[in-house]
Amino acid sequence: MLIDPFTVIAQIINFLVLVALLKRFLYKPITQAMSARAQKIERQLAAAAIKEQDAEAKKKLYLKKQRELETQKQQWLEKARQEVEQEQLKLRQEAETEVNILQAQWRENFASERQKLAVETRNHLTKQITFTARKALVDLAKASLEEEIIETFIERLYHLNPLQTEIIYTTAIPYPQHIITIHSSFEISQEKKERLITAIREQISAKAEVQFEIKEDVICGIELRDRGYKISWNLEHYLTELETATARVLAENHN
């Protein structure tokens, strides 16, 4: 078979034109469309990657906050537990303190009442003993005893101690009338009164006026009062000692 050169050349030209047309109108738009699609896909993948990274970051942040909240929750629970325990301890301590105060007050009141009862009992017994002693001494205060009391008192006037003497001679004598009073628990005979007046004028004041008074509270005794001081002899001192000794014995026995 003979090959027509013109036909071959024409076919070659047609092929080349076809290729040029295909490249121009088909391949290039296809490659451009594919390139654009690839770029779009790349952009979508990049955006997806960014979103994924963002989601991962948010996830990590969420997990972090969740752990922080859990930690904070535990801290709050621990703090609340400690506050509850402290409040319970405070209330228990306050209750114990209040109970201790009430117990102390009760003990104090009980001790006070017991002491008060003991004092009242002691005072009552002391007064009763003293009253009995006073009554017995008053019943025994006969004339012979009264005579001895006066003699003892006169003897005391003639033997004053230095302090009494100093008071007598340093205390101003009232003007115009110097009165010295003698108190006794019994009536003094005239003869004894004269002896007392003599002793007073010799030892205290020669110009003094002496007055005599009976006072029942001077138990079996006699006393001289002059210018704010007194000289006495009676059983009151001994009864006071008896009362003090009785109270001391009762207190010691009670303790």
Contacts in CASP RR format, 6 or more apart in sequence:
PFRMAT RR
TARGET T0000
AUTHOR 0000-0000-0000
METHOD contacts of the structure
MODEL  1
MLIDPFTVIAQIINFLVLVALLKRFLYKPITQAMSARAQKIERQLAAAAI
KEQDAEAKKKLYLKKQRELETQKQQWLEKARQEVEQEQLKLRQEAETEVN
ILQAQWRENFASERQKLAVETRNHLTKQITFTARKALVDLAKASLEEEII
ETFIERLYHLNPLQTEIIYTTAIPYPQHIITIHSSFEISQEKKERLITAI
REQISAKAEVQFEIKEDVICGIELRDRGYKISWNLEHYLTELETATARVL
AENHN
118 251 0 8 1.000
118 254 0 8 1.000
121 250 0 8 1.000
122 247 0 8 1.000
122 250 0 8 1.000
122 251 0 8 1.000
122 254 0 8 1.000
123 247 0 8 1.000
125 246 0 8 1.000
125 250 0 8 1.000
126 243 0 8 1.000
126 246 0 8 1.000
126 247 0 8 1.000
126 250 0 8 1.000
127 243 0 8 1.000
129 242 0 8 1.000
129 243 0 8 1.000
129 246 0 8 1.000
130 239 0 8 1.000
130 242 0 8 1.000
130 243 0 8 1.000
130 246 0 8 1.000
133 239 0 8 1.000
133 242 0 8 1.000
134 219 0 8 1.000
134 235 0 8 1.000
134 239 0 8 1.000
137 219 0 8 1.000
137 220 0 8 1.000
137 235 0 8 1.000
137 239 0 8 1.000
138 185 0 8 1.000
138 219 0 8 1.000
138 220 0 8 1.000
141 185 0 8 1.000
141 186 0 8 1.000
141 220 0 8 1.000
145 220 0 8 1.000
146 186 0 8 1.000
146 188 0 8 1.000
147 192 0 8 1.000
149 220 0 8 1.000
149 221 0 8 1.000
149 222 0 8 1.000
149 233 0 8 1.000
149 234 0 8 1.000
150 188 0 8 1.000
150 192 0 8 1.000
150 195 0 8 1.000
150 196 0 8 1.000
150 222 0 8 1.000
152 233 0 8 1.000
153 196 0 8 1.000
153 221 0 8 1.000
153 222 0 8 1.000
153 224 0 8 1.000
153 233 0 8 1.000
154 195 0 8 1.000
154 196 0 8 1.000
154 199 0 8 1.000
156 231 0 8 1.000
156 233 0 8 1.000
157 196 0 8 1.000
157 199 0 8 1.000
157 200 0 8 1.000
157 203 0 8 1.000
157 204 0 8 1.000
157 224 0 8 1.000
157 231 0 8 1.000
158 199 0 8 1.000
158 202 0 8 1.000
158 203 0 8 1.000
160 168 0 8 1.000
160 203 0 8 1.000
160 231 0 8 1.000
164 229 0 8 1.000
164 231 0 8 1.000
167 229 0 8 1.000
168 203 0 8 1.000
168 204 0 8 1.000
168 226 0 8 1.000
168 229 0 8 1.000
171 227 0 8 1.000
171 228 0 8 1.000
171 229 0 8 1.000
172 227 0 8 1.000
173 205 0 8 1.000
173 227 0 8 1.000
174 227 0 8 1.000
177 209 0 8 1.000
178 205 0 8 1.000
178 207 0 8 1.000
178 208 0 8 1.000
178 209 0 8 1.000
179 208 0 8 1.000
179 209 0 8 1.000
179 210 0 8 1.000
179 211 0 8 1.000
180 200 0 8 1.000
180 204 0 8 1.000
180 205 0 8 1.000
180 208 0 8 1.000
180 209 0 8 1.000
180 210 0 8 1.000
180 211 0 8 1.000
180 224 0 8 1.000
180 225 0 8 1.000
180 226 0 8 1.000
181 210 0 8 1.000
181 211 0 8 1.000
181 212 0 8 1.000
181 213 0 8 1.000
181 224 0 8 1.000
181 225 0 8 1.000
181 226 0 8 1.000
182 188 0 8 1.000
182 196 0 8 1.000
182 210 0 8 1.000
182 211 0 8 1.000
182 212 0 8 1.000
182 213 0 8 1.000
182 222 0 8 1.000
182 223 0 8 1.000
182 224 0 8 1.000
183 213 0 8 1.000
183 214 0 8 1.000
183 215 0 8 1.000
183 218 0 8 1.000
183 222 0 8 1.000
183 223 0 8 1.000
183 224 0 8 1.000
183 225 0 8 1.000
184 212 0 8 1.000
184 213 0 8 1.000
184 214 0 8 1.000
184 215 0 8 1.000
184 218 0 8 1.000
184 221 0 8 1.000
184 222 0 8 1.000
184 223 0 8 1.000
185 214 0 8 1.000
185 215 0 8 1.000
185 216 0 8 1.000
185 217 0 8 1.000
185 218 0 8 1.000
185 219 0 8 1.000
185 220 0 8 1.000
185 221 0 8 1.000
185 222 0 8 1.000
185 234 0 8 1.000
186 214 0 8 1.000
186 221 0 8 1.000
187 214 0 8 1.000
188 196 0 8 1.000
188 212 0 8 1.000
188 222 0 8 1.000
193 210 0 8 1.000
193 212 0 8 1.000
196 210 0 8 1.000
197 210 0 8 1.000
200 208 0 8 1.000
200 210 0 8 1.000
200 224 0 8 1.000
201 207 0 8 1.000
201 208 0 8 1.000
204 226 0 8 1.000
205 226 0 8 1.000
208 226 0 8 1.000
218 232 0 8 1.000
218 234 0 8 1.000
218 236 0 8 1.000
219 234 0 8 1.000
219 235 0 8 1.000
219 236 0 8 1.000
219 239 0 8 1.000
220 234 0 8 1.000
220 235 0 8 1.000
221 232 0 8 1.000
221 233 0 8 1.000
221 234 0 8 1.000
221 235 0 8 1.000
221 236 0 8 1.000
222 232 0 8 1.000
222 233 0 8 1.000
222 234 0 8 1.000
223 230 0 8 1.000
223 231 0 8 1.000
223 232 0 8 1.000
223 233 0 8 1.000
223 234 0 8 1.000
224 230 0 8 1.000
224 231 0 8 1.000
224 232 0 8 1.000
END
